[in-house]
Amino acid sequence: MSLTVAQDSVGSRLDVFLTRQVSHQSRSYLARAIEKGAARVDGIVARASLKLRAGSLVSFIVPQPPRAGPAAEEIDLDFLYCDDAMAAVNKPPGMVVHPAKGNWQGTLAGALMWHLERRNERKDDADSAEADAAQPVGGLSSVGGPTRPGIVHRLDRDTSGVIVVARSEEAHHKLAKQFENRTVEKTYLAITQGQPQFDRDEINLPIGIHPYQREKMTVRRDHSTSRDAVTRYEVIERFRGAALVQLSPKTGRTHQIRVHLAAIGCPVLCDALYSGRSVIEPSFFDIKEVAGAAVDPDAPLIRRQALHAASLALLHPITNERMVFAAPIPSDIERVLAVLRNA
């Protein structure tokens, strides 16, 4: 839809203006769509807070109404912690956090529905009851809407590691506030393609939507979609043509670590979006043998970005106790490290 800003709407925020035009959707829902690039003002992607001027042309892709919540799916999950207020899960690579266009099955949200929402429905199954004995009774927060039960923050599909979810509305609001206030301590491990110049440094580069590839983010200054983004890193090990890097993002922008590492010339290894590689073999590093034994140079080592959310520390939303959750390095990243260390 395209609309021309009339005199009576001059000075209105873009999201407020569109809420009047798309009355069947909430302002918060429209604001999320705007922040994903659904709105343009005079041909330029705009932020929800933009104040409108008379005569401006507003173009907006009207979002489809959200589908019903995810169906519960019997998918194994590695619970790191669970009580009546919250849970922490070691998310495997390849799993989408919540349903979205094109990804309505196999999600973390659907698996959580099975393990936490449907527990009471499965009490008559002796095996299920025994398996569920350690799980507290309760469901998932509904604050995020029907498609995001319990979801407080996200990890990219191919990023593995720690993610926390809320099981009550009170817990959801308190956890979300910690993320908003940037008091949550997040630590990631990444294998980089190439080596950072410095052993430790801070990357302070604003991030916005890529001007031509809508699925990508990029470093952008002085643009309506730009957001400040800060990532601190330390090199743990250096290898031939690669490095193991520990990262602590101080902000939580979409694809932040992936964009920042690419910006300094060391993209995450096997990051199809930012490095151009979707699979890595020993031949990529010109490795022909490991620990004196010949290896197949074309045997895939990893098929997803080598990025892992290793730990997360925050305050328990009810008890205020400091909680630290850690997820072990997954086997595919360990396999790459073993080859690099022994080559």
Order of alpha helices (4+ residues) and beta strands (2+ residues): beta-alpha-alpha-beta-beta-beta-beta-beta-alpha-alpha-beta-alpha-beta-beta-beta-beta-beta-beta-alpha-beta-beta-beta-beta-alpha
